[in-house]
Amino acid sequence: MREQEPEILAAFAGLRPSREGGARVDREEIVVDGRRRPLVHNYGAGGTGFQAGFGMALDSVALVDDVLWELGCGTLQARL
């Protein structure tokens, strides 16, 4: 069986947009079908996104900790 060179279908580069005033990690309450729902914003880290991403994710989860408790999930912990 003869091996062939892989065919490159496309190449992409991701943009890491930053935002004036720094990254946004924030909770907003919105109304969907007459019920209040939490919406978590987590964006705008720019070039520091790789380094800041884990901490921003932890902050985002902390913003909805009350919702997780209501769902019976409690505080999420890593299972390593």
N, C-alpha and C positions, 0 to 999 in steps of 0.2 A: 504494500500500500504506500503510495507516494504522498508525503506531507506537502501541503500548500501554504504559502504565506497568508497570514490573516488579512482579510479585506477590511480596511478602515471605512466605516460607514459615515462617521461624523466626528467632529472634535468640538468640545464645548469648554468654555471657561466661565466660572461662576463669578458674579459680581458681589461684592460685599459692601452694600451701600451704608454710608454713615448718615447720621442725622444731626442737624444743628442742635446743640445742647446735649449731645451724647446719646447713649443708648436709651431706649424706653423699655422698661419692665414695669408694667402697670396693670391694674385691674379696673375694668369698667363694667357696670351693670347695664344690660340691654334687655329689652322686652321682646320676646319671641312667642307668638301665639298666646299673648296675654299673660305670659309668665316671665318673671325676672330671671335672667341667666347671666352668669359671669362670663366676661370676655377678657382674656389675658393678652396683652400686647407684649411682644418680646422681639424687638428688632432694632436695627440702627447701630450695631456695634462696629461697623466698618471693618478695617483691617485687623482689629483686635478680636474679631469674632471667634477665631479658633481658641485663643487663650481665655476669653471671657465667657465662652459659650456654656461651659459646665456650671459656673457660678450663676449665670443668668437663668439657666434651666432650674436650678435649685430655688432661686428666688421666685420664679414663675409658679412652681409647685406650691411653695409656701403661701402664695396669694390665694390659692384655691383649697387650702388645707381644710377649711370649714366645709366645703362641698364634699371633699373626700370623706370626711367623718360622717356626714349625712348619708353617703352612699354605703357606709360600712367598710370602707377601705382603710380607715385609720391613716397613720403616717406611713408613707411608702418607704421601704428600706431595701437596700441592695441585697441580693442573694448571691454572694460570691462564695 
